[in-house]
Amino acid sequence: MLIQDMVHIGEKLFRIRKHYGLTQHEVAEAAGIADKTYARLERGTLNIRTDTLIKLCNALHITPDEILTDDSTQASARENEILARLHACNPKDRETALRLLDTFLKSLEE
């Protein structure tokens, strides 16, 4: 479900920023926007422009749907982080990790 409430979007920005252990200044600087602008976005008192949304997503290494859609329909930031780390592995290590995960998940089914 698409989120249109700016306060809710601001809360999501806050959670994502905290997850990565960043300050508002660090996110604003990485996105190339003013600190005050980012603070207002996070408080939900400013409508987010499309170009600003893209800048923030690039700065946080996330996709727009992670900000604009309901959490129940997307992977968590933690899951995305793990997937990114998995994709960064060499093929042999990736296959080993996938086999370990498969074995673990099968053990849960028993």
C-alpha positions as CSV (number, residue, x, y, z in Angstrom):
1,M,0.0,0.0,0.0
2,L,1.3,3.4,-1.0
3,I,1.9,5.8,2.0
4,Q,0.9,9.4,1.4
5,D,1.1,10.7,5.0
6,M,4.2,12.8,5.4
7,V,4.5,12.1,9.1
8,H,4.5,8.3,8.4
9,I,7.2,8.8,5.7
10,G,9.2,10.9,8.1
11,E,9.0,8.1,10.7
12,K,10.3,5.7,8.1
13,L,13.2,8.0,7.3
14,F,14.0,8.2,11.0
15,R,13.9,4.4,11.5
16,I,16.1,3.8,8.4
17,R,18.6,6.5,9.5
18,K,18.8,5.1,13.0
19,H,19.2,1.6,11.7
20,Y,22.4,2.7,9.8
21,G,23.6,4.7,12.8
22,L,23.6,8.0,10.9
23,T,23.0,11.5,12.1
24,Q,20.6,13.8,10.3
25,H,23.6,15.9,9.2
26,E,25.3,12.8,7.7
27,V,22.2,11.9,5.7
28,A,21.6,15.4,4.5
29,E,25.2,15.9,3.5
30,A,25.2,12.5,1.6
31,A,22.0,13.5,-0.2
32,G,23.2,17.0,-1.0
33,I,20.3,18.7,0.8
34,A,20.2,21.2,3.7
35,D,20.2,19.9,7.3
36,K,17.0,21.8,8.0
37,T,15.3,20.3,4.9
38,Y,16.1,16.8,6.1
39,A,15.0,17.5,9.6
40,R,11.6,18.8,8.3
41,L,11.2,15.8,6.1
42,E,11.9,13.5,9.1
43,R,9.4,15.4,11.2
44,G,6.8,15.1,8.4
45,T,6.4,18.9,8.1
46,L,7.6,19.1,4.5
47,N,6.4,17.4,1.4
48,I,9.1,15.3,-0.2
49,R,9.9,16.2,-3.8
50,T,10.7,13.4,-6.2
51,D,14.3,14.5,-6.8
52,T,14.8,14.8,-3.0
53,L,13.4,11.3,-2.6
54,I,15.9,9.9,-5.1
55,K,18.8,11.7,-3.5
56,L,17.8,10.3,-0.1
57,C,17.4,6.8,-1.4
58,N,20.8,7.0,-3.0
59,A,22.4,8.3,0.2
60,L,20.8,5.6,2.3
61,H,21.3,2.8,-0.3
62,I,17.6,2.0,-0.4
63,T,14.8,2.0,-2.9
64,P,11.9,4.5,-2.9
65,D,9.4,1.7,-2.1
66,E,11.2,1.3,1.3
67,I,10.0,4.8,2.1
68,L,6.7,5.0,0.2
69,T,5.1,1.6,0.9
70,D,3.8,0.0,4.0
71,D,6.3,-2.2,5.9
72,S,4.1,-5.2,5.7
73,T,4.7,-5.5,1.9
74,Q,8.4,-5.2,1.8
75,A,11.6,-6.7,3.1
76,S,13.0,-5.1,6.2
77,A,16.2,-3.0,6.0
78,R,18.0,-5.8,7.8
79,E,16.9,-8.3,5.2
80,N,18.0,-5.9,2.4
81,E,21.4,-5.5,4.1
82,I,21.9,-9.2,4.3
83,L,20.9,-9.7,0.7
84,A,23.3,-7.0,-0.4
85,R,26.1,-8.6,1.6
86,L,25.2,-12.0,0.0
87,H,25.3,-10.5,-3.5
88,A,28.7,-9.0,-2.7
89,C,30.2,-12.4,-2.0
90,N,32.2,-14.4,-4.5
91,P,30.3,-17.2,-6.1
92,K,31.8,-20.0,-3.9
93,D,31.0,-18.1,-0.6
94,R,27.5,-17.2,-1.8
95,E,26.8,-20.8,-2.6
96,T,28.0,-21.9,0.8
97,A,25.9,-19.2,2.5
98,L,22.8,-20.3,0.6
99,R,23.4,-24.0,1.5
100,L,23.7,-23.0,5.2
101,L,20.5,-21.0,5.0
102,D,18.7,-23.8,3.2
103,T,19.8,-26.3,5.8
104,F,18.7,-24.0,8.6
105,L,15.2,-23.4,7.0
106,K,14.7,-27.1,6.5
107,S,15.5,-27.7,10.1
108,L,12.7,-25.3,11.1
109,E,10.2,-27.3,9.0
110,E,10.9,-30.6,11.0
